Amino acid sequence: MVFAAALLGACDEPAPTPDRQASSAPKTEAFSIAGRRWLDIKDDVSPAVWLASREAGRDVAPGDPAAASFRALLQEADARFSEGPRMIANRAVQVEAMLAERGVTETARDVIDGLVAIGQLGERAGFGETCQHYVNARAASGSRVAALDALRRQPLPQATGADER
C-alpha cells in the first residue's frame, strides 16, 4: 500500500505524463475535457464539468445537470475536507484508477459520495489521506460498504500537506 501513499500524497504535483501513444493522438482528443486524466492548478476547467464529462464519456456543458450534480457533491466534500474541489476531483479519479487496476469498478462519483457520507461537516480531514485509508480498507475488506464502515468507526485522518486554498 506504499504505492497508494505515494500516488495520493502530493497535492500540486504536475499531471501524470502521457505515454507516447497518447501524445500522438489528434489535438481534438488531447484537448477534450472528458479525455483529461488530471486537472492542473492552472487549468480553467471546472472540476464538476471535468468529472461529469469523464462520467458521460463526452464533454458536457457547465449547465448540464450532471455537472450541477457534481458541483453540489464537490461542495459537500469541500465542507468536510481540507482540499478544494480540484484536488478532491483529482484524488477521486486516482482512486477510481487504482481500484480498476485491482478489478474493482467504482466511479469517482462513488468515491466522493462515500467519503462525504462518512466525513463530518467542518471536520476538515485530509481528502488525499482519507482516500489512501479507503484504498487500503477497500483492499482488505473486499467491499465498499465494509471499507466505509471501517473508516466510519475511526476519526478521519487530518491533512498532512498544505491545502490548496
Secondary structure, 3 states (H helix, E strand, C coil): CHHHHHHHCCCCCCCCCCCHHHHCCCHHHHCCCCCCCCCCCCCCCCHHHHHHHHHHCCCCCCCCHHHHHHHHHHHHHHCCECCCHHHHHHHHHHHHHHHHHCCCCCCHHHHHHHHHHHCCCCCCECHHHHHHHHHHHHHHHCCHHHHHHHHHCCCCCECCCCCCC
